[in-house]
């Protein structure tokens, strides 16, 4: 299989830990030149910071071949928590805005900054991190689920707009993945999460990273505007 990723210039947002780190390592193992954008050095919610980081990559490498929009945060809360006939709490504005800013606006800003350079270079690949909750919703995740659904809409819209420039745009929707944060949960909780997945196991960060590598490669050269679920077979109601 011809992946053709050697010496490709790959930017991974949120690449310092978890799925992002695994993604950086996976691309590097294929010979790509990987660049990590992560806090505190690169804040994807700031236009001037993103534009400056993009120009730094162009100055250093001359191009950007692949952008992996992986950066994301979680701030869970019920929309309205009701008990004994009254409101106990609600999702506040700051909680909602923080997640939208990173998970949705950050993807927009990074892609907007990188795309002109891809057009000038004759093409490229944009890969967006969605989630199964963007497809199905999830209790307590009004903000997160909305952003991950929005990323799917970004993906399909940009696929229509950018295909003529030979820029492929796809998304990956991970299921339950055993990141360090997840693995710190009590074993009983982990067993319950794994039990909701038809394969009966949690995914590994490398499973998502490998999906990104494949989608960025020539092996997937006719895959465009797709949302690839990497979730162990998880479906609504399981």
N, C-alpha and C positions, 0 to 999 in steps of 0.2 A: 504494500500500500504506500503510495507516494504522499507523504505529508507535506513536504516542501516547506518546512518552517525554519530551516537553517539560516541564521543571520537575519531573520525577520525581526523587526523592531516592534515589541509588544509592550503596551502600557496596561498595567493592572491596578485599578483603584482598590483601596482597602486590601492591599497585598501583603500587609505585615503579619497577618495571623489567620488562622482558620482556613477556610476555603480559598481565600486570597493567596495565602502563602503556598498552599498546595498547588495553586494554579501557576504561580511564578515558577515553582520548582518543575512543574510538568513541562512548561514551555522551554525552560532552560535546558531540560534533558533532551529536548529535540533540537538544540543548537540555536534557539532564538535568543535575541538580546532583550532581556526583560527589564522594565523600569517600573518601580513601585511608587504609586502615589498613595500616601496615607498620612493621617494626622500624626504629629503636628506640622509636618513640613508642607503638606498639600491639603488644604481644606476644599473639598469639592463643592461646597456651597457658596464659595466666593468667586465671582466672575474674574476679577483681576488676578487672583491666585491661580486659577485654572488656566487662564490665557498665558500667564507667565510660565507655568510649568510646561505647557504645550510647546511654547517657543524654545524653552531650554532643550527639550528632546529633539526638536527640529535642528537646532544649532549643533547639537552633539552628534546626531545620527543622520540627519538629512531627510528623515521621513518617519511616519508612524504607519505600520502595516496593520496592526491589530490593536483595538481598544477593548478591554474587558471591564465593563462597568459593574464591578463587584461590590463596591463600598455600600454599606447599609447599616442601619441601627434598628434596635427594637425598643419600644417604650410602651409596654402593654397596660391596658386599662379598659374596663367596661365603659361603653358609651354612657349608660346610666346604671348605677348600682342601687337597687331598691330593696329596702328591708323594713318590715313592720309598718308598712303604709307610708313610708317617706323615703326621700332621696338620701342615700348615705354618701355617695360620691359620684362624680362624673369624670369623663376624660376632659382634662383642661386644655386650653388653647396651646399652651407651651408644649405639652406632650404631643399633641397633634402636629403642630407646626415643625417641631424638631425632626420628626420622622419623615414628613413630606419634604423638608428641606434637603436632607441627605439622600433619601432613597429615590426621590423623583426629580427634584430640581438639580441635584448633583449629576444624575445621569444626563439630563438635558444639557447642562453647562459643559460637561466633559465632551459630549458628542458634538455639540455645536462648535467647540473649539478645535476639535481634531478633524472633522469632516472636510473643511476646505483644503487641508494638506493632503488628505487622501485623494481628493478629486484631482489636485495638481499632479499627484504621483501616479494616477491612472487606476486607482482602486484601493480596496482595503476590506477589513472585516470589523464590524461592531458586534460585540456580544454583551447581552444585558442579563443581569441576575434578577429573575422573577422568583416565584415560589409557588408551591402548591396552594398556599393560602390565597394567592392572587387568582387562582382558578376556582377555589371552593369556599373562600372565606374561612374565618376561624374566630372562635369565641375570644373576646378581649383584645382583638387586634384590628379594630376599625381603621386605625391609621396605617398600620403595616400592610394589611390586606389591600387597602385602597392603593397604596403606592405600588405594590407588586402587580396589581391589575393594570395600573397606569403604565407600568413598564412594558407590559404586553401590548398595549395600544401604541406606545412609542415604537416598539419593534415593528409592528405591522404597518404603521404609517411611514416610518423611515424606509422600510423595505420598498414601498411604492415610490417614494421620492428619490432614493439613492441608487436603486438598481441600475439605472441608465449610466451611472458613473462607475460601474463595476465595484460598488461597495455592497457587500453582503451584510445583512442584518438579521441576527437570530437571538433568541432568548433561551435560557435554561431555567427550568422550574424545579429546584431541589425539593426532596421530601425531608424526612427526618435524618439529619446528618450528625455524626458523632464528632463534633468539634470539641475542643477542650472545655468550652463553657457548658455544652450539653453533657459531657461525660462527668462533670462535677455534680450532676444531679444525683439524688439517691437511687440506688440500684432498682428499687421497686418502681420508681417513676420511669426509669429507662426501660425496664421490662414491659411496662404498660405501653410505652410509645412504640417499642419494637413490635408488640403484639398487634398494633393497629395496621402494620404493614404486611401485606400478603406474603412477602418473603420471610417475614419473621425476624428481621435484623435491621439495624441502623445502617445507613450509608456511611461511607468514609469521605473526608474532604477530597481525596484523590479521585473518587468516582465523579465528582462534579468537575474537577480539574481536567480529567481525561475527556469529558464531554466538551469542554471549552476548546481543548487542543484539537479534537476531531473537527468541530465546527469551524475552526479557524483554518484548517488545512485544506489542501487540494482534494482530499478524499471526500470533502463535503462541498465541492465547488458548485453544485446545483441545488444546494439547500439554502433557501432564502425566505425570510418572513416567517420562520417556524418557531414554535415553542416546544422545546424538548424537555419532557418530564423525566427526571432522574430520581425516582421515588420508590423503588422497590415494588411497584405495582399498586401504590396507594390510590384508592378511588373513593369517591364520595360515599360516606356511610361506613367505611371500614375503620 
